[in-house]
Amino acid sequence: MTLYVASNNAHKLDEIRAAMPGFDLRRPADAGIDFDFPEDAETFIGNSTGKALALWRLLGVPVLADDSGLCVDALDGRPGVLSARYGARPGESPLDSATRNELLLAEMRGRADRACRFVCCMSLVMSTDRLFVVQETCEGTLLESPRGEGGFGYDPIVYLPTTSCSVAELDAAAKNRVSHRGRAIARIVSILEDMKRMP
């Protein structure tokens, strides 16, 4: 089955492809579309469904979209939906991942409550009136300094007690088993498999 993924993030696309073998996942650019959706909703669901519906209206074929980020309890859920833009002033280009991580650790310096979670909301649009949405989390603890060379984004600074590793210390397969995105993808795949069995 062919699905267009409403994202230009190469790392995110690689993770989704690895977790969805057997599906033909394509980028908007593969259809000759320069797709850039303003992620200005206040929730992950708002951004995810907005992206999916916007690309579906352009293509008219099944579309998958996600919005994800890191929520820190001591910061009232920040950076949250602004995770990719954390630390950047309005109108400025996003900071690189290492700089964002340094800023977040600096803001959290000395705080005892370091509970955090990755959140991923995935939206699947099959047609005008068929929209499926799932949202999953991956619970963790914010480290004092980065650990690990794998993953991307905030992965090096989030420790998962269930694995005794930072997310960046996990290999791709292990990350897909426990991550917010891996869990959301598993639910999306289950929905797609159920569709195949429907008359």
Stockholm file with secondary structure:
# STOCKHOLM 1.0

chainA/1-199         MTLYVASNNAHKLDEIRAAMPGFDLRRPADAGIDFDFPEDAETFIGNSTGKALALWRLLGVPVLADDSGLCVDALDGRPGVLSARYGARPGESPLDSATRNELLLAEMRGRADRACRFVCCMSLVMSTDRLFVVQETCEGTLLESPRGEGGFGYDPIVYLPTTSCSVAELDAAAKNRVSHRGRAIARIVSILEDMKRMP
#=GR chainA/1-199 SS CEEEESCCCHHHHHHHHHHSTTSEEECGGGGTCCCCCCCCCSSHHHHHHHHHHHHHHHHCSCEEEEEEEEEEGGGTTCBGGGGGGTTCCTTSCCCCHHHHHHHHHHHTTTCSCCEEEEEEEEEEEEETTEEEEEEEEEEEEECSSCCCSSSCTTGGGEEETTTTEEGGGSCHHHHHHHSHHHHHHHHHHHHHHHHHHCC
#=GC SS_cons         CEEEESCCCHHHHHHHHHHSTTSEEECGGGGTCCCCCCCCCSSHHHHHHHHHHHHHHHHCSCEEEEEEEEEEGGGTTCBGGGGGGTTCCTTSCCCCHHHHHHHHHHHTTTCSCCEEEEEEEEEEEEETTEEEEEEEEEEEEECSSCCCSSSCTTGGGEEETTTTEEGGGSCHHHHHHHSHHHHHHHHHHHHHHHHHHCC
//
